Amino acid sequence: MALLALTVVALSAIAWYCAGRYRPGTAVLRWAETQIAFRSSWSPRYWAAAPLALAAVAGAWIIHPRRTAENARAYRRELHAITPPYRMTPRPATTTKLHR
């Protein structure tokens, strides 16, 4: 019985180590983002990837609500940044008299 418990603990430790090194969540999310970006909405792969992407977004909102909201606001701010007005007439060149 003790040998079985030791084996289970060792196998679970190896599994957690491999999951940490491989990061299956990142790989699955990358696959889902690729399917959503490059597949037609008629594709079954698109509809298989959509719940995964929605779950990732929901998880980000649950785990880091403030940071996620701030990232969304910063993204919107970048898109709608106010640009300086365009001048049709160029500014006159300033002349400085450094040498006489």
Secondary structure as UniProt FT lines:
FT   HELIX           2..22
FT   HELIX           24..38
FT   TURN            41..42
FT   HELIX           44..63
FT   HELIX           65..79
//
